[in-house]
Amino acid sequence: MATEKKDKLEPQIKSVDMTDDMQQEAVEVAIEAMDKYHIEKDIAQYIKKEFDSRKGATWHCVVGRNFGSFVTHETKHFIYFYLGHCAILLFKTQ
């Protein structure tokens, strides 16, 4: 079942300032989060904590279907993408 869900969740990158490897990792962590959780704040918390742990603090994550944003981020540490109908904004600040 998890494999079927992953197949359905094809990422659509909308805006990015991040290495290809880090982009892939962001998508993989987001898929893990969506497999484990169904509440948007829990998905965001999982992604944020994983990236803090893997890449160092301080990461921020917003997950949802309808939101606006305007953020300042560290160079090469920003991604905004969709998995299915869910938008994910992930970025790092100092």
PyMOL Python script that loads the backbone (N, CA, C, O; Angstrom):
from pymol import cmd

cmd.read_pdbstr("""\
ATOM      1  N   MET A   1       0.828  -1.201   0.000  1.00  0.00           N
ATOM      2  CA  MET A   1       0.000   0.000   0.000  1.00  0.00           C
ATOM      3  C   MET A   1       0.865   1.255   0.000  1.00  0.00           C
ATOM      4  O   MET A   1       0.562   2.216  -0.708  1.00  0.00           O
ATOM      5  N   ALA A   2       1.943   1.255   0.791  1.00  0.00           N
ATOM      6  CA  ALA A   2       2.813   2.437   0.840  1.00  0.00           C
ATOM      7  C   ALA A   2       3.417   2.719  -0.529  1.00  0.00           C
ATOM      8  O   ALA A   2       3.572   3.878  -0.912  1.00  0.00           O
ATOM      9  N   THR A   3       3.760   1.662  -1.271  1.00  0.00           N
ATOM     10  CA  THR A   3       4.334   1.851  -2.604  1.00  0.00           C
ATOM     11  C   THR A   3       3.320   2.499  -3.534  1.00  0.00           C
ATOM     12  O   THR A   3       3.672   3.384  -4.314  1.00  0.00           O
ATOM     13  N   GLU A   4       2.062   2.065  -3.460  1.00  0.00           N
ATOM     14  CA  GLU A   4       1.022   2.666  -4.298  1.00  0.00           C
ATOM     15  C   GLU A   4       0.878   4.147  -3.991  1.00  0.00           C
ATOM     16  O   GLU A   4       0.742   4.961  -4.905  1.00  0.00           O
ATOM     17  N   LYS A   5       0.906   4.503  -2.715  1.00  0.00           N
ATOM     18  CA  LYS A   5       0.757   5.898  -2.310  1.00  0.00           C
ATOM     19  C   LYS A   5       1.922   6.728  -2.842  1.00  0.00           C
ATOM     20  O   LYS A   5       1.719   7.844  -3.320  1.00  0.00           O
ATOM     21  N   LYS A   6       3.140   6.193  -2.762  1.00  0.00           N
ATOM     22  CA  LYS A   6       4.315   6.908  -3.255  1.00  0.00           C
ATOM     23  C   LYS A   6       4.214   7.135  -4.758  1.00  0.00           C
ATOM     24  O   LYS A   6       4.607   8.191  -5.254  1.00  0.00           O
ATOM     25  N   ASP A   7       3.689   6.151  -5.486  1.00  0.00           N
ATOM     26  CA  ASP A   7       3.540   6.295  -6.930  1.00  0.00           C
ATOM     27  C   ASP A   7       2.572   7.421  -7.269  1.00  0.00           C
ATOM     28  O   ASP A   7       2.790   8.153  -8.235  1.00  0.00           O
ATOM     29  N   LYS A   8       1.510   7.569  -6.491  1.00  0.00           N
ATOM     30  CA  LYS A   8       0.506   8.603  -6.736  1.00  0.00           C
ATOM     31  C   LYS A   8       1.042   9.998  -6.430  1.00  0.00           C
ATOM     32  O   LYS A   8       0.628  10.974  -7.056  1.00  0.00           O
ATOM     33  N   LEU A   9       1.956  10.097  -5.474  1.00  0.00           N
ATOM     34  CA  LEU A   9       2.442  11.395  -5.025  1.00  0.00           C
ATOM     35  C   LEU A   9       3.674  11.823  -5.825  1.00  0.00           C
ATOM     36  O   LEU A   9       4.792  11.836  -5.310  1.00  0.00           O
ATOM     37  N   GLU A  10       3.451  12.164  -7.065  1.00  0.00           N
ATOM     38  CA  GLU A  10       4.535  12.663  -7.920  1.00  0.00           C
ATOM     39  C   GLU A  10       4.789  14.127  -7.577  1.00  0.00           C
ATOM     40  O   GLU A  10       3.879  14.948  -7.687  1.00  0.00           O
ATOM     41  N   PRO A  11       6.014  14.469  -7.162  1.00  0.00           N
ATOM     42  CA  PRO A  11       6.279  15.855  -6.768  1.00  0.00           C
ATOM     43  C   PRO A  11       6.227  16.814  -7.951  1.00  0.00           C
ATOM     44  O   PRO A  11       6.692  16.500  -9.047  1.00  0.00           O
ATOM     45  N   GLN A  12       5.657  17.978  -7.709  1.00  0.00           N
ATOM     46  CA  GLN A  12       5.651  19.064  -8.688  1.00  0.00           C
ATOM     47  C   GLN A  12       6.381  20.232  -8.040  1.00  0.00           C
ATOM     48  O   GLN A  12       5.825  20.927  -7.189  1.00  0.00           O
ATOM     49  N   ILE A  13       7.625  20.443  -8.446  1.00  0.00           N
ATOM     50  CA  ILE A  13       8.439  21.518  -7.884  1.00  0.00           C
ATOM     51  C   ILE A  13       7.968  22.835  -8.483  1.00  0.00           C
ATOM     52  O   ILE A  13       7.947  22.994  -9.703  1.00  0.00           O
ATOM     53  N   LYS A  14       7.589  23.780  -7.627  1.00  0.00           N
ATOM     54  CA  LYS A  14       7.100  25.084  -8.080  1.00  0.00           C
ATOM     55  C   LYS A  14       8.191  26.148  -8.027  1.00  0.00           C
ATOM     56  O   LYS A  14       8.277  26.997  -8.915  1.00  0.00           O
ATOM     57  N   SER A  15       9.021  26.105  -6.990  1.00  0.00           N
ATOM     58  CA  SER A  15      10.102  27.074  -6.838  1.00  0.00           C
ATOM     59  C   SER A  15      11.187  26.418  -5.996  1.00  0.00           C
ATOM     60  O   SER A  15      10.893  25.751  -5.003  1.00  0.00           O
ATOM     61  N   VAL A  16      12.446  26.609  -6.397  1.00  0.00           N
ATOM     62  CA  VAL A  16      13.517  25.925  -5.671  1.00  0.00           C
ATOM     63  C   VAL A  16      14.823  26.706  -5.749  1.00  0.00           C
ATOM     64  O   VAL A  16      15.169  27.281  -6.781  1.00  0.00           O
ATOM     65  N   ASP A  17      15.533  26.709  -4.631  1.00  0.00           N
ATOM     66  CA  ASP A  17      16.910  27.182  -4.546  1.00  0.00           C
ATOM     67  C   ASP A  17      17.604  26.184  -3.623  1.00  0.00           C
ATOM     68  O   ASP A  17      17.786  26.442  -2.433  1.00  0.00           O
ATOM     69  N   MET A  18      17.990  25.031  -4.197  1.00  0.00           N
ATOM     70  CA  MET A  18      18.469  23.906  -3.409  1.00  0.00           C
ATOM     71  C   MET A  18      19.176  22.942  -4.358  1.00  0.00           C
ATOM     72  O   MET A  18      18.814  22.862  -5.532  1.00  0.00           O
ATOM     73  N   THR A  19      20.176  22.212  -3.872  1.00  0.00           N
ATOM     74  CA  THR A  19      20.852  21.221  -4.707  1.00  0.00           C
ATOM     75  C   THR A  19      19.878  20.101  -5.081  1.00  0.00           C
ATOM     76  O   THR A  19      18.880  19.880  -4.395  1.00  0.00           O
ATOM     77  N   ASP A  20      20.176  19.406  -6.166  1.00  0.00           N
ATOM     78  CA  ASP A  20      19.324  18.298  -6.603  1.00  0.00           C
ATOM     79  C   ASP A  20      19.222  17.215  -5.533  1.00  0.00           C
ATOM     80  O   ASP A  20      18.143  16.673  -5.299  1.00  0.00           O
ATOM     81  N   ASP A  21      20.343  16.899  -4.882  1.00  0.00           N
ATOM     82  CA  ASP A  21      20.330  15.874  -3.833  1.00  0.00           C
ATOM     83  C   ASP A  21      19.436  16.275  -2.663  1.00  0.00           C
ATOM     84  O   ASP A  21      18.683  15.455  -2.138  1.00  0.00           O
ATOM     85  N   MET A  22      19.525  17.538  -2.260  1.00  0.00           N
ATOM     86  CA  MET A  22      18.705  18.008  -1.144  1.00  0.00           C
ATOM     87  C   MET A  22      17.229  18.063  -1.546  1.00  0.00           C
ATOM     88  O   MET A  22      16.353  17.793  -0.724  1.00  0.00           O
ATOM     89  N   GLN A  23      16.950  18.412  -2.804  1.00  0.00           N
ATOM     90  CA  GLN A  23      15.564  18.399  -3.299  1.00  0.00           C
ATOM     91  C   GLN A  23      14.984  16.997  -3.178  1.00  0.00           C
ATOM     92  O   GLN A  23      13.867  16.818  -2.693  1.00  0.00           O
ATOM     93  N   GLN A  24      15.752  16.001  -3.623  1.00  0.00           N
ATOM     94  CA  GLN A  24      15.296  14.618  -3.563  1.00  0.00           C
ATOM     95  C   GLN A  24      15.053  14.198  -2.118  1.00  0.00           C
ATOM     96  O   GLN A  24      14.070  13.519  -1.822  1.00  0.00           O
ATOM     97  N   GLU A  25      15.939  14.599  -1.229  1.00  0.00           N
ATOM     98  CA  GLU A  25      15.782  14.276   0.189  1.00  0.00           C
ATOM     99  C   GLU A  25      14.533  14.941   0.768  1.00  0.00           C
ATOM    100  O   GLU A  25      13.819  14.329   1.561  1.00  0.00           O
ATOM    101  N   ALA A  26      14.267  16.179   0.381  1.00  0.00           N
ATOM    102  CA  ALA A  26      13.070  16.887   0.855  1.00  0.00           C
ATOM    103  C   ALA A  26      11.805  16.153   0.423  1.00  0.00           C
ATOM    104  O   ALA A  26      10.876  15.990   1.214  1.00  0.00           O
ATOM    105  N   VAL A  27      11.773  15.715  -0.821  1.00  0.00           N
ATOM    106  CA  VAL A  27      10.609  14.983  -1.329  1.00  0.00           C
ATOM    107  C   VAL A  27      10.457  13.657  -0.584  1.00  0.00           C
ATOM    108  O   VAL A  27       9.350  13.289  -0.192  1.00  0.00           O
ATOM    109  N   GLU A  28      11.562  12.942  -0.388  1.00  0.00           N
ATOM    110  CA  GLU A  28      11.501  11.654   0.312  1.00  0.00           C
ATOM    111  C   GLU A  28      11.017  11.813   1.752  1.00  0.00           C
ATOM    112  O   GLU A  28      10.198  11.025   2.225  1.00  0.00           O
ATOM    113  N   VAL A  29      11.519  12.824   2.443  1.00  0.00           N
ATOM    114  CA  VAL A  29      11.095  13.071   3.831  1.00  0.00           C
ATOM    115  C   VAL A  29       9.619  13.464   3.863  1.00  0.00           C
ATOM    116  O   VAL A  29       8.889  13.046   4.762  1.00  0.00           O
ATOM    117  N   ALA A  30       9.177  14.258   2.897  1.00  0.00           N
ATOM    118  CA  ALA A  30       7.764  14.656   2.835  1.00  0.00           C
ATOM    119  C   ALA A  30       6.868  13.443   2.597  1.00  0.00           C
ATOM    120  O   ALA A  30       5.797  13.336   3.195  1.00  0.00           O
ATOM    121  N   ILE A  31       7.296  12.537   1.734  1.00  0.00           N
ATOM    122  CA  ILE A  31       6.515  11.317   1.488  1.00  0.00           C
ATOM    123  C   ILE A  31       6.440  10.477   2.761  1.00  0.00           C
ATOM    124  O   ILE A  31       5.376   9.964   3.107  1.00  0.00           O
ATOM    125  N   GLU A  32       7.572  10.335   3.460  1.00  0.00           N
ATOM    126  CA  GLU A  32       7.575   9.616   4.745  1.00  0.00           C
ATOM    127  C   GLU A  32       6.575  10.251   5.710  1.00  0.00           C
ATOM    128  O   GLU A  32       5.788   9.555   6.352  1.00  0.00           O
ATOM    129  N   ALA A  33       6.615  11.572   5.803  1.00  0.00           N
ATOM    130  CA  ALA A  33       5.724  12.293   6.718  1.00  0.00           C
ATOM    131  C   ALA A  33       4.262  12.055   6.366  1.00  0.00           C
ATOM    132  O   ALA A  33       3.432  11.836   7.248  1.00  0.00           O
ATOM    133  N   MET A  34       3.950  12.100   5.069  1.00  0.00           N
ATOM    134  CA  MET A  34       2.559  11.916   4.643  1.00  0.00           C
ATOM    135  C   MET A  34       2.100  10.472   4.812  1.00  0.00           C
ATOM    136  O   MET A  34       0.907  10.217   4.974  1.00  0.00           O
ATOM    137  N   ASP A  35       3.040   9.523   4.775  1.00  0.00           N
ATOM    138  CA  ASP A  35       2.701   8.126   5.060  1.00  0.00           C
ATOM    139  C   ASP A  35       2.381   7.934   6.541  1.00  0.00           C
ATOM    140  O   ASP A  35       1.513   7.134   6.891  1.00  0.00           O
ATOM    141  N   LYS A  36       3.084   8.668   7.416  1.00  0.00           N
ATOM    142  CA  LYS A  36       2.933   8.500   8.867  1.00  0.00           C
ATOM    143  C   LYS A  36       1.804   9.328   9.461  1.00  0.00           C
ATOM    144  O   LYS A  36       1.159   8.905  10.421  1.00  0.00           O
ATOM    145  N   TYR A  37       1.562  10.512   8.892  1.00  0.00           N
ATOM    146  CA  TYR A  37       0.620  11.465   9.484  1.00  0.00           C
ATOM    147  C   TYR A  37      -0.411  11.938   8.472  1.00  0.00           C
ATOM    148  O   TYR A  37      -0.180  11.907   7.263  1.00  0.00           O
ATOM    149  N   HIS A  38      -1.560  12.379   8.993  1.00  0.00           N
ATOM    150  CA  HIS A  38      -2.629  12.878   8.128  1.00  0.00           C
ATOM    151  C   HIS A  38      -3.005  14.320   8.455  1.00  0.00           C
ATOM    152  O   HIS A  38      -3.731  14.956   7.690  1.00  0.00           O
ATOM    153  N   ILE A  39      -2.527  14.835   9.563  1.00  0.00           N
ATOM    154  CA  ILE A  39      -2.801  16.218   9.960  1.00  0.00           C
ATOM    155  C   ILE A  39      -1.640  17.087   9.484  1.00  0.00           C
ATOM    156  O   ILE A  39      -0.475  16.764   9.718  1.00  0.00           O
ATOM    157  N   GLU A  40      -1.966  18.187   8.819  1.00  0.00           N
ATOM    158  CA  GLU A  40      -0.945  19.024   8.180  1.00  0.00           C
ATOM    159  C   GLU A  40       0.132  19.502   9.146  1.00  0.00           C
ATOM    160  O   GLU A  40       1.312  19.490   8.795  1.00  0.00           O
ATOM    161  N   LYS A  41      -0.244  19.922  10.354  1.00  0.00           N
ATOM    162  CA  LYS A  41       0.767  20.409  11.305  1.00  0.00           C
ATOM    163  C   LYS A  41       1.710  19.290  11.727  1.00  0.00           C
ATOM    164  O   LYS A  41       2.884  19.547  11.994  1.00  0.00           O
ATOM    165  N   ASP A  42       1.221  18.055  11.792  1.00  0.00           N
ATOM    166  CA  ASP A  42       2.076  16.919  12.140  1.00  0.00           C
ATOM    167  C   ASP A  42       3.047  16.590  11.005  1.00  0.00           C
ATOM    168  O   ASP A  42       4.201  16.238  11.250  1.00  0.00           O
ATOM    169  N   ILE A  43       2.576  16.704   9.774  1.00  0.00           N
ATOM    170  CA  ILE A  43       3.434  16.500   8.602  1.00  0.00           C
ATOM    171  C   ILE A  43       4.539  17.553   8.596  1.00  0.00           C
ATOM    172  O   ILE A  43       5.711  17.228   8.407  1.00  0.00           O
ATOM    173  N   ALA A  44       4.163  18.811   8.804  1.00  0.00           N
ATOM    174  CA  ALA A  44       5.138  19.908   8.828  1.00  0.00           C
ATOM    175  C   ALA A  44       6.159  19.709   9.948  1.00  0.00           C
ATOM    176  O   ALA A  44       7.356  19.910   9.743  1.00  0.00           O
ATOM    177  N   GLN A  45       5.692  19.317  11.119  1.00  0.00           N
ATOM    178  CA  GLN A  45       6.589  19.105  12.259  1.00  0.00           C
ATOM    179  C   GLN A  45       7.598  17.995  11.956  1.00  0.00           C
ATOM    180  O   GLN A  45       8.783  18.138  12.259  1.00  0.00           O
ATOM    181  N   TYR A  46       7.143  16.906  11.369  1.00  0.00           N
ATOM    182  CA  TYR A  46       8.030  15.790  11.032  1.00  0.00           C
ATOM    183  C   TYR A  46       9.116  16.237  10.055  1.00  0.00           C
ATOM    184  O   TYR A  46      10.296  15.946  10.257  1.00  0.00           O
ATOM    185  N   ILE A  47       8.715  16.945   8.994  1.00  0.00           N
ATOM    186  CA  ILE A  47       9.673  17.402   7.984  1.00  0.00           C
ATOM    187  C   ILE A  47      10.681  18.360   8.614  1.00  0.00           C
ATOM    188  O   ILE A  47      11.885  18.223   8.397  1.00  0.00           O
ATOM    189  N   LYS A  48      10.203  19.319   9.383  1.00  0.00           N
ATOM    190  CA  LYS A  48      11.072  20.311  10.032  1.00  0.00           C
ATOM    191  C   LYS A  48      12.087  19.633  10.951  1.00  0.00           C
ATOM    192  O   LYS A  48      13.277  19.942  10.893  1.00  0.00           O
ATOM    193  N   LYS A  49      11.629  18.719  11.791  1.00  0.00           N
ATOM    194  CA  LYS A  49      12.521  18.057  12.738  1.00  0.00           C
ATOM    195  C   LYS A  49      13.536  17.162  12.032  1.00  0.00           C
ATOM    196  O   LYS A  49      14.691  17.085  12.450  1.00  0.00           O
ATOM    197  N   GLU A  50      13.115  16.490  10.969  1.00  0.00           N
ATOM    198  CA  GLU A  50      14.043  15.661  10.191  1.00  0.00           C
ATOM    199  C   GLU A  50      15.142  16.514   9.571  1.00  0.00           C
ATOM    200  O   GLU A  50      16.317  16.149   9.624  1.00  0.00           O
ATOM    201  N   PHE A  51      14.768  17.649   8.984  1.00  0.00           N
ATOM    202  CA  PHE A  51      15.773  18.503   8.351  1.00  0.00           C
ATOM    203  C   PHE A  51      16.660  19.190   9.391  1.00  0.00           C
ATOM    204  O   PHE A  51      17.852  19.373   9.143  1.00  0.00           O
ATOM    205  N   ASP A  52      16.117  19.572  10.537  1.00  0.00           N
ATOM    206  CA  ASP A  52      16.955  20.102  11.616  1.00  0.00           C
ATOM    207  C   ASP A  52      18.001  19.060  12.024  1.00  0.00           C
ATOM    208  O   ASP A  52      19.168  19.389  12.236  1.00  0.00           O
ATOM    209  N   SER A  53      17.574  17.818  12.130  1.00  0.00           N
ATOM    210  CA  SER A  53      18.459  16.734  12.545  1.00  0.00           C
ATOM    211  C   SER A  53      19.499  16.405  11.469  1.00  0.00           C
ATOM    212  O   SER A  53      20.681  16.237  11.772  1.00  0.00           O
ATOM    213  N   ARG A  54      19.058  16.315  10.228  1.00  0.00           N
ATOM    214  CA  ARG A  54      19.945  15.904   9.132  1.00  0.00           C
ATOM    215  C   ARG A  54      20.844  17.025   8.622  1.00  0.00           C
ATOM    216  O   ARG A  54      21.993  16.780   8.257  1.00  0.00           O
ATOM    217  N   LYS A  55      20.328  18.253   8.595  1.00  0.00           N
ATOM    218  CA  LYS A  55      21.022  19.365   7.929  1.00  0.00           C
ATOM    219  C   LYS A  55      21.399  20.505   8.871  1.00  0.00           C
ATOM    220  O   LYS A  55      21.993  21.490   8.433  1.00  0.00           O
ATOM    221  N   GLY A  56      21.066  20.387  10.152  1.00  0.00           N
ATOM    222  CA  GLY A  56      21.358  21.460  11.102  1.00  0.00           C
ATOM    223  C   GLY A  56      20.234  22.484  11.140  1.00  0.00           C
ATOM    224  O   GLY A  56      19.499  22.657  10.168  1.00  0.00           O
ATOM    225  N   ALA A  57      20.115  23.156  12.274  1.00  0.00           N
ATOM    226  CA  ALA A  57      19.036  24.138  12.474  1.00  0.00           C
ATOM    227  C   ALA A  57      19.342  25.417  11.687  1.00  0.00           C
ATOM    228  O   ALA A  57      20.511  25.654  11.383  1.00  0.00           O
ATOM    229  N   THR A  58      18.406  26.212  11.360  1.00  0.00           N
ATOM    230  CA  THR A  58      17.014  26.168  11.757  1.00  0.00           C
ATOM    231  C   THR A  58      16.133  26.132  10.509  1.00  0.00           C
ATOM    232  O   THR A  58      16.139  27.065   9.706  1.00  0.00           O
ATOM    233  N   TRP A  59      15.379  25.049  10.359  1.00  0.00           N
ATOM    234  CA  TRP A  59      14.480  24.858   9.220  1.00  0.00           C
ATOM    235  C   TRP A  59      13.057  25.234   9.621  1.00  0.00           C
ATOM    236  O   TRP A  59      12.682  25.147  10.790  1.00  0.00           O
ATOM    237  N   HIS A  60      12.273  25.654   8.630  1.00  0.00           N
ATOM    238  CA  HIS A  60      10.861  25.991   8.814  1.00  0.00           C
ATOM    239  C   HIS A  60      10.077  25.251   7.742  1.00  0.00           C
ATOM    240  O   HIS A  60      10.546  25.094   6.614  1.00  0.00           O
ATOM    241  N   CYS A  61       8.883  24.800   8.099  1.00  0.00           N
ATOM    242  CA  CYS A  61       8.068  24.051   7.150  1.00  0.00           C
ATOM    243  C   CYS A  61       6.601  24.452   7.286  1.00  0.00           C
ATOM    244  O   CYS A  61       6.059  24.540   8.388  1.00  0.00           O
ATOM    245  N   VAL A  62       5.976  24.690   6.136  1.00  0.00           N
ATOM    246  CA  VAL A  62       4.543  24.986   6.071  1.00  0.00           C
ATOM    247  C   VAL A  62       3.929  23.949   5.140  1.00  0.00           C
ATOM    248  O   VAL A  62       4.441  23.705   4.047  1.00  0.00           O
ATOM    249  N   VAL A  63       2.832  23.343   5.576  1.00  0.00           N
ATOM    250  CA  VAL A  63       2.150  22.320   4.787  1.00  0.00           C
ATOM    251  C   VAL A  63       0.670  22.662   4.724  1.00  0.00           C
ATOM    252  O   VAL A  63       0.062  22.981   5.746  1.00  0.00           O
ATOM    253  N   GLY A  64       0.090  22.598   3.537  1.00  0.00           N
ATOM    254  CA  GLY A  64      -1.341  22.854   3.423  1.00  0.00           C
ATOM    255  C   GLY A  64      -1.806  22.945   1.987  1.00  0.00           C
ATOM    256  O   GLY A  64      -1.021  22.804   1.049  1.00  0.00           O
ATOM    257  N   ARG A  65      -3.094  23.182   1.834  1.00  0.00           N
ATOM    258  CA  ARG A  65      -3.697  23.280   0.509  1.00  0.00           C
ATOM    259  C   ARG A  65      -3.887  24.713   0.055  1.00  0.00           C
ATOM    260  O   ARG A  65      -4.034  24.970  -1.140  1.00  0.00           O
ATOM    261  N   ASN A  66      -3.886  25.656   0.996  1.00  0.00           N
ATOM    262  CA  ASN A  66      -4.169  27.041   0.622  1.00  0.00           C
ATOM    263  C   ASN A  66      -3.466  27.990   1.588  1.00  0.00           C
ATOM    264  O   ASN A  66      -3.940  28.213   2.702  1.00  0.00           O
ATOM    265  N   PHE A  67      -2.343  28.543   1.161  1.00  0.00           N
ATOM    266  CA  PHE A  67      -1.642  29.525   1.985  1.00  0.00           C
ATOM    267  C   PHE A  67      -0.773  30.411   1.100  1.00  0.00           C
ATOM    268  O   PHE A  67      -0.362  30.020   0.008  1.00  0.00           O
ATOM    269  N   GLY A  68      -0.512  31.585   1.589  1.00  0.00           N
ATOM    270  CA  GLY A  68       0.425  32.489   0.933  1.00  0.00           C
ATOM    271  C   GLY A  68       1.660  32.606   1.804  1.00  0.00           C
ATOM    272  O   GLY A  68       1.617  32.331   3.003  1.00  0.00           O
ATOM    273  N   SER A  69       2.758  33.014   1.196  1.00  0.00           N
ATOM    274  CA  SER A  69       3.979  33.174   1.978  1.00  0.00           C
ATOM    275  C   SER A  69       4.916  34.169   1.310  1.00  0.00           C
ATOM    276  O   SER A  69       4.839  34.417   0.107  1.00  0.00           O
ATOM    277  N   PHE A  70       5.787  34.722   2.109  1.00  0.00           N
ATOM    278  CA  PHE A  70       6.866  35.581   1.633  1.00  0.00           C
ATOM    279  C   PHE A  70       7.962  35.459   2.678  1.00  0.00           C
ATOM    280  O   PHE A  70       7.823  35.977   3.786  1.00  0.00           O
ATOM    281  N   VAL A  71       9.055  34.776   2.334  1.00  0.00           N
ATOM    282  CA  VAL A  71      10.065  34.444   3.334  1.00  0.00           C
ATOM    283  C   VAL A  71      11.466  34.836   2.871  1.00  0.00           C
ATOM    284  O   VAL A  71      11.727  35.003   1.679  1.00  0.00           O
ATOM    285  N   THR A  72      12.345  34.975   3.836  1.00  0.00           N
ATOM    286  CA  THR A  72      13.774  35.132   3.584  1.00  0.00           C
ATOM    287  C   THR A  72      14.442  33.831   4.005  1.00  0.00           C
ATOM    288  O   THR A  72      14.150  33.296   5.075  1.00  0.00           O
ATOM    289  N   HIS A  73      15.338  33.323   3.163  1.00  0.00           N
ATOM    290  CA  HIS A  73      15.969  32.035   3.444  1.00  0.00           C
ATOM    291  C   HIS A  73      17.455  32.092   3.131  1.00  0.00           C
ATOM    292  O   HIS A  73      17.924  32.980   2.419  1.00  0.00           O
ATOM    293  N   GLU A  74      18.187  31.128   3.677  1.00  0.00           N
ATOM    294  CA  GLU A  74      19.593  30.988   3.332  1.00  0.00           C
ATOM    295  C   GLU A  74      19.696  30.527   1.878  1.00  0.00           C
ATOM    296  O   GLU A  74      18.858  29.762   1.401  1.00  0.00           O
ATOM    297  N   THR A  75      20.719  30.994   1.186  1.00  0.00           N
ATOM    298  CA  THR A  75      20.958  30.572  -0.192  1.00  0.00           C
ATOM    299  C   THR A  75      21.105  29.051  -0.249  1.00  0.00           C
ATOM    300  O   THR A  75      21.759  28.445   0.601  1.00  0.00           O
ATOM    301  N   LYS A  76      20.494  28.452  -1.253  1.00  0.00           N
ATOM    302  CA  LYS A  76      20.526  27.000  -1.491  1.00  0.00           C
ATOM    303  C   LYS A  76      19.801  26.190  -0.417  1.00  0.00           C
ATOM    304  O   LYS A  76      20.120  25.021  -0.196  1.00  0.00           O
ATOM    305  N   HIS A  77      18.831  26.808   0.246  1.00  0.00           N
ATOM    306  CA  HIS A  77      18.084  26.115   1.302  1.00  0.00           C
ATOM    307  C   HIS A  77      16.590  26.466   1.245  1.00  0.00           C
ATOM    308  O   HIS A  77      16.005  26.851   2.257  1.00  0.00           O
ATOM    309  N   PHE A  78      15.980  26.334   0.073  1.00  0.00           N
ATOM    310  CA  PHE A  78      14.562  26.670  -0.103  1.00  0.00           C
ATOM    311  C   PHE A  78      13.942  25.748  -1.143  1.00  0.00           C
ATOM    312  O   PHE A  78      14.522  25.504  -2.201  1.00  0.00           O
ATOM    313  N   ILE A  79      12.753  25.240  -0.826  1.00  0.00           N
ATOM    314  CA  ILE A  79      11.988  24.476  -1.810  1.00  0.00           C
ATOM    315  C   ILE A  79      10.497  24.652  -1.530  1.00  0.00           C
ATOM    316  O   ILE A  79      10.055  24.669  -0.381  1.00  0.00           O
ATOM    317  N   TYR A  80       9.743  24.781  -2.613  1.00  0.00           N
ATOM    318  CA  TYR A  80       8.281  24.862  -2.549  1.00  0.00           C
ATOM    319  C   TYR A  80       7.761  23.895  -3.597  1.00  0.00           C
ATOM    320  O   TYR A  80       8.025  24.056  -4.789  1.00  0.00           O
ATOM    321  N   PHE A  81       7.018  22.885  -3.148  1.00  0.00           N
ATOM    322  CA  PHE A  81       6.549  21.859  -4.071  1.00  0.00           C
ATOM    323  C   PHE A  81       5.214  21.285  -3.620  1.00  0.00           C
ATOM    324  O   PHE A  81       4.772  21.488  -2.489  1.00  0.00           O
ATOM    325  N   TYR A  82       4.591  20.565  -4.537  1.00  0.00           N
ATOM    326  CA  TYR A  82       3.334  19.874  -4.256  1.00  0.00           C
ATOM    327  C   TYR A  82       3.561  18.371  -4.284  1.00  0.00           C
ATOM    328  O   TYR A  82       4.310  17.853  -5.113  1.00  0.00           O
ATOM    329  N   LEU A  83       2.899  17.681  -3.360  1.00  0.00           N
ATOM    330  CA  LEU A  83       2.726  16.235  -3.412  1.00  0.00           C
ATOM    331  C   LEU A  83       1.227  16.014  -3.431  1.00  0.00           C
ATOM    332  O   LEU A  83       0.547  16.238  -2.430  1.00  0.00           O
ATOM    333  N   GLY A  84       0.719  15.580  -4.556  1.00  0.00           N
ATOM    334  CA  GLY A  84      -0.727  15.501  -4.706  1.00  0.00           C
ATOM    335  C   GLY A  84      -1.308  16.896  -4.630  1.00  0.00           C
ATOM    336  O   GLY A  84      -0.854  17.797  -5.335  1.00  0.00           O
ATOM    337  N   HIS A  85      -2.316  17.088  -3.777  1.00  0.00           N
ATOM    338  CA  HIS A  85      -2.956  18.399  -3.615  1.00  0.00           C
ATOM    339  C   HIS A  85      -2.363  19.199  -2.456  1.00  0.00           C
ATOM    340  O   HIS A  85      -2.848  20.284  -2.134  1.00  0.00           O
ATOM    341  N   CYS A  86      -1.322  18.667  -1.837  1.00  0.00           N
ATOM    342  CA  CYS A  86      -0.743  19.292  -0.650  1.00  0.00           C
ATOM    343  C   CYS A  86       0.538  20.050  -1.009  1.00  0.00           C
ATOM    344  O   CYS A  86       1.466  19.485  -1.588  1.00  0.00           O
ATOM    345  N   ALA A  87       0.572  21.331  -0.657  1.00  0.00           N
ATOM    346  CA  ALA A  87       1.762  22.153  -0.895  1.00  0.00           C
ATOM    347  C   ALA A  87       2.695  22.061   0.306  1.00  0.00           C
ATOM    348  O   ALA A  87       2.250  21.986   1.451  1.00  0.00           O
ATOM    349  N   ILE A  88       4.001  22.067   0.026  1.00  0.00           N
ATOM    350  CA  ILE A  88       5.007  22.007   1.081  1.00  0.00           C
ATOM    351  C   ILE A  88       6.042  23.093   0.819  1.00  0.00           C
ATOM    352  O   ILE A  88       6.646  23.154  -0.251  1.00  0.00           O
ATOM    353  N   LEU A  89       6.231  23.937   1.806  1.00  0.00           N
ATOM    354  CA  LEU A  89       7.238  24.991   1.770  1.00  0.00           C
ATOM    355  C   LEU A  89       8.257  24.663   2.854  1.00  0.00           C
ATOM    356  O   LEU A  89       7.909  24.559   4.030  1.00  0.00           O
ATOM    357  N   LEU A  90       9.515  24.500   2.456  1.00  0.00           N
ATOM    358  CA  LEU A  90      10.580  24.142   3.392  1.00  0.00           C
ATOM    359  C   LEU A  90      11.764  25.063   3.136  1.00  0.00           C
ATOM    360  O   LEU A  90      12.237  25.178   2.006  1.00  0.00           O
ATOM    361  N   PHE A  91      12.242  25.719   4.193  1.00  0.00           N
ATOM    362  CA  PHE A  91      13.376  26.621   4.024  1.00  0.00           C
ATOM    363  C   PHE A  91      14.161  26.746   5.325  1.00  0.00           C
ATOM    364  O   PHE A  91      13.652  26.469   6.410  1.00  0.00           O
ATOM    365  N   LYS A  92      15.413  27.171   5.185  1.00  0.00           N
ATOM    366  CA  LYS A  92      16.301  27.314   6.335  1.00  0.00           C
ATOM    367  C   LYS A  92      16.649  28.780   6.546  1.00  0.00           C
ATOM    368  O   LYS A  92      16.834  29.534   5.591  1.00  0.00           O
ATOM    369  N   THR A  93      16.737  29.171   7.824  1.00  0.00           N
ATOM    370  CA  THR A  93      17.192  30.509   8.196  1.00  0.00           C
ATOM    371  C   THR A  93      18.333  30.375   9.200  1.00  0.00           C
ATOM    372  O   THR A  93      18.572  29.299   9.748  1.00  0.00           O
ATOM    373  N   GLN A  94      19.025  31.475   9.429  1.00  0.00           N
ATOM    374  CA  GLN A  94      20.123  31.458  10.402  1.00  0.00           C
ATOM    375  C   GLN A  94      19.599  31.489  11.814  1.00  0.00           C
ATOM    376  O   GLN A  94      20.382  31.480  12.764  1.00  0.00           O
TER     377      GLN A  94
END
""", "prot")
cmd.dss("prot")
cmd.show_as("cartoon", "prot")
cmd.util.cbc("prot")
cmd.orient("prot")
